[in-house]
Amino acid sequence: MAVTLEQAQRVGYTCLKALLRFAFMVANNLVAIPSYVLYLIVLQPLRMLDSKSFWYIEGVLFKWLLAMVASWGWWAGYTVVEWGDDVKALSEDEAMVLVNHQATGDVCTLMMCLQDKGTVVRQMMWLMDHIFKYTNFGIVSLIHGDFFIRQGRAHRDQQLVLLKEHLEKYYRSRNRKWIVLFPEGGFLRKRRETSQAFAKKNNLPFLKHVTLPRLGATQVILKTLVAPQENGTPAGRDAVLKESKSKGLQWVIDTTIAYPKGDPIDIQTWILGYRQPTVTHVHYRIFPVKDVPAEPEALTHWLYQRFIEKEDLLTHFYETGAFPPLQGQTKAVSREMTLSNLWLVGIQSLAFLSGGMWYCIFQYFYHCLF
């Protein structure tokens, strides 16, 4: 079939736009990430004198970096509509966020939709696959205190021990509030067949839109971060909790991400922007941690139920284009998540100004020394 002039122009425009967006993203990373690292190097004396203030500043810089990533999608027309419980009220409480995992764009979507949730982004901790340690953003996550988990049965027990140690060392000493994890342990397309085989063998529901979650990381987080009086955790389990006088982990936020027609956005699309503007839908359901069982068998059942409910939510969404109403509601209510273009431009401008400032400083010292 012959390609019309109009079609060729459209393809050419899309390619040019993708190329320009990629060039901007590279430039953005080249100034923003080194600036983040250099600011924190300069602030090391503050870290020794006033650790709380240091991590406050680091959190602000971290939020700005995530806002830059969010801006790449926002300006391409990749927006978010939110459903279910309003989680803004929990921004100052400790919460564990359980998210279904379909593609690399899930992380970008969360970076966007959590930007307007008060202090959440600057005080959150991410659990992610260890491969992300070797990406351009890896150094930022390492400094911020995120945890990189190595997948695979051979590493599982050791990784859970390391996770517990990491939480005890960094979670409250850096005033973290929300911890985000993907309990499925991988992308839907990679784990679905194995999960369905496991479900069939163990007489569990057949799931198409999610996979059965893994218990390990969820159990470690609950055991380590929940206050002694909650969730059946024995007193004295968490010395760091006692020292910080924290109320402990109070909420579980069950988060379900849905893409139109089940076609997820990956990081390449987010960066290059070649897909037409897309609305991603995010559903929240809040559970008090006191209602979450502590015993492994009961917790496994509870966690499976959350993902069975996700399956029902996603089935309803793909059939109707909307999530079902919450219990007690007659009609589901959605909220369009918005970002300020002025704010995003301001953050991007600050990143490039910072990059220019550091370049001038290095040039000055280079000429002084040589």
N, C-alpha and C positions, 0 to 999 in steps of 0.2 A: 504494500500500500504506500502510495506516494505521500511524502510529508509536505504539508502546506507551509507557505511562508509564515503564516500566523503561528503554527505549531513550532516551527524552527525558532522563531523569535521568542516564544514562551520558554522553550528549552534553554536557549542561550541566556535569557534573563535569569532563569533559575540557577544555572551554573555560575553565572557572574555573581549573583547574590550569595551563593554558597561559598564561593572563593573569597569574597570580601568579608563575609562573616567569619570564615576560618582565619583569615589574616588578622581580623580584630581580636578573635579569641586568643591567638598566639601572642599578640602584642599585650593583651590584657594579662595573660599569665606571666609574661616576661617582666612586667613591672609590678604587678600586685603581689605575687607570691614572694619574690625576693624582698620586697618592701616589708611585708609581714614579718619575715624572718629577721631582717635587720632591725626593725623597730624593737622586737623582743630581745635581740642581743644587746642593744643599747640600754634596755630597761632591766637588765639582769641585777644591777645594784638595788633597784626597787623590789625585785623578787626576794632578795635577802632581807631587806628592811621591812617590807610590808607585802607579804605574799598575797593577801586578799585583794589589794589594789592592783597588783600585777595581773592576776588572773581575771580581774574585772576588765582591764584594758585589753588583755588577750581575747576575751570573749567578744568584746565589741568589734575588734579587728576581724575575728573569725566570722561573725555575723555579716560583716561587710563583704567578705570574700564569698560567702554563700549567696549573698544578694547579687553579686556579679554573675555567678552561675545562673541564678534565677532570671536575671535580666536577658540572658541569651535566648531563653525560651519565651519570656514575656514579650519581647520585641518581635519575635517570630509569630506571635499570635497563639502560643500554646498556653492557655489559661486554665484555671482550676475552679470548679464549682464544688462546694462542700455540702454534705448532708449529715443527718443524724445529730448526735449530741454536740453542744458547743463546748469546745475544749479550752477556749481562752481563759475561762475561770480557773483552770488548773495550772496556769503558767508558772506560779510560784511554788507549786507542790511538786513532790517527787513522783514521777510516773514512768511506767514501762510501756513503750509503744510497740505493739505487735503489728507487723505489716506483711501483706502478701507480696510476692516477688515475681514479676513477669519479665522485666528487662532493666537495663542500666538506667533508663529514664525514670524509674521509680524514685531513685535517690534525688534526681534533679527536681522531680515533682514535689517531694517533701521539702527540699531546700526552698522551694517557692512558697508552698502553702503554709509553712510554719513561720515565715517572715513576719506576719502580722499577729503573732501570738505572744506579744510582750517580750519577756527576756528569754524565752524558750531556746532560741537558736544559739545564743551565746553561752548558755548554760547546759547544753545537751551533750551527750556522749553517743557515738555511733559504734555499733558492732558491724563490721564488714569483712568481706573475704580478704585474705591476706594479699591477694594479687593487687588490690588497690594501693597497697603500700608503695608499689613501684610505678605508680602513675604520677603525673605532674602535681597532683594534690596530696600525694602521700606525705611529704614533709610537713604540710600543714596539719594533717590529721595526727601525725606522730607527736607534734608539739602540743596540740590541743588535748591529747590524751585519749583519743579513740582507740578501740581495740580491734586488731586484725586477727581474725580467727582462721585457722587452717582447716579446710574441710578434709573429710576422709576418716574412715574407721580407725586407721592406724594412728592418727593424731588425736582422736576425740578425747580420750581421758586426760592426756597431758594439756590439751587446750583448755579444758574446763578448769583445771587447777590453775593455769596461768590467768584465766579470766577472773577467778575468785581473788587471786593476788592483786591483779590490776585494779579491780573495783575497790578493794580495801586500801590500796595505796593512793589512788587518784580521784575516786568519785566524789568524796566529800571534802577532801583537802583542796580541791579546785571548785567546790561549790556547784557540782553538777546537779541538775534537776530531772531532766528527762533522759531516758536511755532508749535508743531506737534499735530494734533488731528485726531480722527477717527469719522467723523460725523454720521456714521451709528448707533453708540451707542451700538454696540455689534457685535458678530461674525455672519457671513453670515448664517451659518446653523441654528442659533437660531432665527434670525430675518426675514428670507426669507419669510416664510409663512404669517406672520403678515403683512409684507410690501406688498406682492402681493395682499392680501385681501384689504388693504388700497388703493392700486393703482386701483384695479377693482372698488371699491366703488366711487372713485373720478375721474374716467376716465383718469388715468395716464398710462404710458407705463408699460407693463409686463416685469419685470426684473428677470433674473435667476442668474447672476453672481455677482450682487451687490444688495443692498437694498436701498430704498429711504432714503436719509439723514435727520437728524434732524437739525433744524435751530438754536436752542438756543445758543449753545456755539460759533458757527461761528459769529452770530450777535453780541454777547457781545464782542468778540475779535475785530471785525471791529470797533464797536462804541468806544471801549476803547483805541485802539492802532493806529488807522488811524489818520493822521494829519488833522487839521481842514479844510484845503483847499481841501482835497481829499474826494472822496466817499460821498460827501454831508453832512459830519459831521459838526455840528454847531461849530463855534469858541468857545473856552473856555471850551470845554467838557473835555479836558484832561490836567489838570494842571501839572502833572508829565512830560508829553511830552514837555510842554513849558519850564519847568525848565531844562530838560536834553538837550534841543536844538536838539533833534532827528528829523530826517526827517519823523519819524513815519513809520508805516507799509507800505511797498511799493509794495509788490508782494504777489500773491497767487500762490503756487506751487501745482498743481493738480497731485498727485502721485498715480499711479496704479500698484499694485503688482500682478504678475501672476505666478502661479506655473504650471509646466508641467502636463497636463491632469487634471488641476484643483484640484490637490491633495496637499493641503497646508502642510507646515512643522509646527509642534507644538513644544513647548519648550522641551518636553521630547525627541523628536527626535534630536533636536539641541544639547542637553546635551549628550545623550547616543550614537548618531551617528550610529544607526542600519540600517538606510536607505542607499541605494546606493548613491554615489555622485550625487547631484542634482543642476541644474542651475535655480535659481530664476530670473525672469525678472521684471525689474522695469522701468516704463514709466513715464516721467516727461513732464508736460505742464505748461508753465509760463503765468500768467495773471497779467498785471499791476493793482494795486488795484483801480486806478481811473476808470477802466472799470467795477468794481463790484458795483452794485446798493446798496444803503443804505436802501431803503424802504423795510419793511418786506416782502410784497407780491412779489416785483420784485426780492429781494434777494432769496426768496424761489424758484422762477422760475429759477433763475440763478444757484442755487445750485443743483436743480433737473437736470438741463441740463448737469452739470458736471458728474453726476452719470449715466445719460443716455449715455453720451459719453464713460464713463468707460465700460458700458455694451457692447457697440459696439467694443471698443478696445479689451476687453477680448474675445468676440465672435470671432473676427478676429484672435486673438492669438491662441485660442484653435483649430481653423480650419486650421491654416497655420503654427503654431509654431513661428510666428513673429508678431510684432506689425506693423500696417500700416505706411507708410511714412507720415511725417508732411506735412502740406499744402505747396505747392511749391516745394516739393521734388518728384523725380520720384522713388526713392528707399529708404526704411527705413535704417537708419544707427544705428548700435548698438556699444556699448563700453563695453569691459570687465573690470569690476571693480577688481582691484588687491590690495592685502595687502602685506607688506614686512614681510616675516617670521622672519627675523633678528630682526625687530622692535618689533614684537609680543613676541618673545622669551625674548628680553630685558625688556619689560614691565612686563612679567610674572616673570622674575628673580628679578626685582626690588620689586615686591609684596612680594615674599618669603623672600628676604633680609630684607624688612621692617618688616615683621612679626617676623623674628628672632631678629631684633634689639629691637622691642618693648618687646618681651619676655625677653631679657637680661636686659632691663631697669627695668621691673617689678620685675624680680628676684633680682636685685641689691637692690631695695628699700625694698623689702620684707625682705631680710637678714639684712638690716640696721635697720629696725623697730623691727624685731623679733629675 
